Amino acid sequence: MQADLFLDLFKKLEQLVKDKYGGNGKRYESPIISFSKSREGREFKEDLDTIREIRNLLVHLPMTDGQYPIEPSEEIVKRLMEIIEKIEHPLEAMDFAIKIENIMKAKISDSAFSVMKRMEDNGYTHVPIVDQGKLIGVFSKSTIFSYMITHNCKGIHMDMKIGDFIDILPVEKHRSEYYEFVPKDALYIEVRDLFEKTYQRKNRRLAVVFLTTDGKPSGWLQGMITPWDVLRIDEG
């Protein structure tokens, strides 16, 4: 019966969130309610509220001739299965990141104007500067602006190299934006949270989240995620 399957799945969900997220809520609060309020569960909250109501009706209303008073729809059972699957196998950031081999990156010795032309042609705003697999800085549109301010609008010429901007390439030198680093096995929800928090800042925005082997700026670069990537994923 559909109702029996639904109740079995509900018990599985309840035990699953208790094992993975137990102790995060109030002492006598349902683990599913606690989960639906958490960072990990908030995207499922509306569905979980409906699922809990159906479960309560099945459990607390008397049966008639051995039949449950209501029968859960195939759609709600399917949604319950999907939620369980997502909790058991959460999305990883690397599944959606631009992988290192596909990132438009540059070297210190590259022509600055050549890099700028590629950025303009492809609609890129940030280009990682990589040396031996590690990030040493970021070349962005604001790099040129900062350089001109620092040098009183002097010194820009066609044969400039990326290395000529070395003083303002490190991520900590960017004035109007900032960057975050997470390990390559970080969950997607962790990265999304970082971008959501950027809107609370008054003066700077999060431009890119870089994924490295150990989650540190000194680690080997594995991939990157931009705000546009997050928007594409959430809308998809």
C-alpha positions in Angstrom: 0.0 0.0 0.0 1.1 3.5 -0.8 0.5 4.6 2.8 2.7 1.9 4.2 5.5 2.8 1.8 5.1 6.5 2.8 5.3 5.7 6.5 8.4 3.5 6.0 10.1 6.2 4.1 9.2 8.8 6.8 10.8 6.6 9.5 13.9 6.3 7.3 14.0 10.1 6.9 13.5 10.6 10.6 16.4 8.3 11.5 18.6 9.7 8.8 18.3 13.3 9.9 18.7 12.2 13.5 21.9 10.4 12.7 23.3 13.2 10.6 22.0 16.3 12.3 20.9 15.1 15.7 21.3 17.5 18.6 20.9 20.7 16.5 17.4 21.5 17.6 15.4 21.9 20.8 15.4 18.9 23.2 11.9 17.7 22.5 11.6 18.9 19.0 11.0 16.5 16.1 14.3 15.8 14.3 12.6 16.6 11.0 11.4 20.0 12.3 14.9 20.7 13.5 16.3 19.7 10.1 13.8 21.8 8.2 15.0 24.9 10.1 18.7 24.1 9.5 20.9 25.4 6.7 20.9 22.0 5.1 17.2 21.5 5.3 15.7 24.9 4.6 15.3 24.2 0.9 13.0 21.2 1.8 11.0 23.0 4.5 7.7 23.5 2.6 7.7 19.9 1.4 8.7 18.6 4.8 5.8 20.5 6.5 3.4 18.8 4.1 5.0 15.4 4.6 4.8 15.7 8.4 1.1 16.6 8.2 0.3 13.6 6.0 2.2 11.4 8.4 0.4 12.7 11.4 -3.0 12.1 9.7 -2.0 8.5 8.9 -0.8 7.8 12.4 -3.4 9.5 14.5 -6.7 9.2 12.6 -8.5 5.8 13.1 -8.4 3.3 10.4 -11.6 2.1 8.7 -11.9 -1.6 7.9 -8.1 -1.8 8.0 -7.7 1.1 5.6 -5.9 4.3 6.2 -8.1 7.4 6.2 -6.0 9.0 3.4 -3.7 7.7 0.7 -0.5 9.7 0.0 -0.1 10.6 -3.7 2.6 9.1 -5.9 4.0 12.6 -6.2 4.5 13.2 -2.5 6.0 9.7 -2.1 8.4 10.5 -5.0 9.3 13.8 -3.4 10.0 12.1 -0.1 12.3 9.7 -1.9 14.1 12.6 -3.5 14.7 14.3 -0.2 16.1 11.2 1.3 18.4 10.8 -1.7 19.7 14.4 -1.4 20.4 14.0 2.3 22.2 10.7 1.7 24.1 12.1 -1.2 24.4 15.9 -0.9 25.6 17.9 -3.9 29.3 18.6 -3.9 30.7 21.9 -5.0 33.2 20.3 -7.5 30.2 18.8 -9.4 29.3 22.3 -10.4 32.6 24.2 -10.3 34.6 25.2 -13.4 37.4 22.6 -13.3 41.0 23.7 -13.4 41.5 22.4 -16.9 38.5 24.5 -18.1 39.4 27.7 -16.3 40.7 30.6 -18.3 43.9 31.3 -16.4 47.0 33.3 -17.1 50.7 33.4 -16.2 52.9 36.2 -15.0 54.6 36.3 -18.4 51.4 36.6 -20.4 50.6 39.8 -22.3 48.1 41.9 -20.2 46.3 43.2 -23.3 46.0 39.7 -24.7 44.4 38.5 -21.5 42.1 41.5 -21.5 41.1 40.8 -25.1 40.2 37.2 -24.2 38.2 38.4 -21.2 36.3 40.8 -23.3 35.6 38.2 -26.1 34.4 35.6 -23.6 32.6 37.8 -21.1 35.0 36.9 -18.2 35.5 39.3 -15.3 38.1 37.4 -13.3 41.2 35.5 -14.5 43.2 33.4 -12.0 46.9 33.9 -12.2 48.4 30.4 -11.7 52.0 29.3 -11.2 52.8 25.6 -11.0 49.2 24.7 -10.2 48.8 27.3 -7.4 46.9 30.5 -7.3 49.1 33.6 -6.9 46.6 36.2 -7.7 43.6 37.3 -9.8 43.5 39.7 -12.8 40.1 41.4 -13.0 38.7 44.6 -14.5 39.2 46.3 -11.2 42.9 45.5 -11.4 43.4 48.0 -14.2 41.4 50.6 -12.2 43.5 50.1 -9.1 46.7 50.2 -11.2 45.8 53.5 -12.7 44.8 55.0 -9.3 48.1 53.8 -7.8 50.2 55.2 -10.7 48.2 58.4 -11.3 46.8 57.0 -14.6 50.3 56.6 -16.0 52.2 53.6 -17.3 49.5 51.7 -19.2 51.0 50.5 -22.5 50.4 47.7 -25.1 53.5 45.6 -24.2 52.7 45.3 -20.5 52.8 41.8 -18.9 50.6 40.4 -16.2 53.6 40.5 -14.0 53.6 44.3 -14.2 50.5 44.2 -11.9 52.1 41.9 -9.4 51.7 44.2 -6.5 47.9 44.3 -6.8 47.2 40.7 -8.1 47.1 38.9 -4.7 43.6 38.3 -3.5 44.0 40.3 -0.4 44.9 43.3 -2.4 41.6 43.7 -4.2 39.7 46.6 -2.7 36.2 46.3 -4.1 35.8 42.5 -3.8 37.1 39.5 -1.9 37.6 35.8 -2.5 37.0 32.7 -0.4 38.7 29.3 -0.4 37.1 25.9 0.3 38.5 22.3 0.1 37.8 20.4 -3.1 35.3 18.1 -1.2 33.2 21.0 0.1 29.5 20.7 -0.3 27.6 22.9 -2.7 25.5 24.3 0.1 28.6 25.6 1.8 29.6 27.6 -1.2 26.0 28.9 -1.7 26.0 30.1 1.9 29.2 32.1 1.3 27.6 33.9 -1.6 24.4 34.6 0.4 26.5 36.1 3.2 28.2 38.5 0.8 25.0 40.5 0.6 25.3 41.4 4.3 28.5 43.2 3.6 28.4 46.9 2.9 31.6 47.6 1.1 32.8 44.5 -0.7 31.3 41.6 -2.6 32.4 38.0 -3.0 33.7 37.6 -6.5 34.8 34.0 -6.7 35.0 30.9 -4.5 38.2 28.9 -5.3 38.4 25.2 -4.5 41.8 24.0 -3.6 43.2 20.7 -2.4 43.1 21.7 1.3 40.8 24.7 1.3 43.7 27.1 1.8 45.0 29.8 -0.6 48.3 27.9 -0.7 46.7 24.7 -1.9 46.7 23.4 -5.5 43.8 25.0 -7.4 41.1 22.5 -8.4 38.2 24.7 -9.6 36.2 27.9 -9.1 32.6 29.0 -8.7 31.2 32.5 -9.4 27.9 34.1 -8.4 26.6 33.3 -11.9 27.3 29.6 -11.5 25.3 29.6 -8.3 22.4 31.4 -9.9 22.5 29.0 -12.9 22.5 26.0 -10.5 19.6 27.3 -8.4 17.5 28.2 -11.4 18.3 24.8 -13.0 
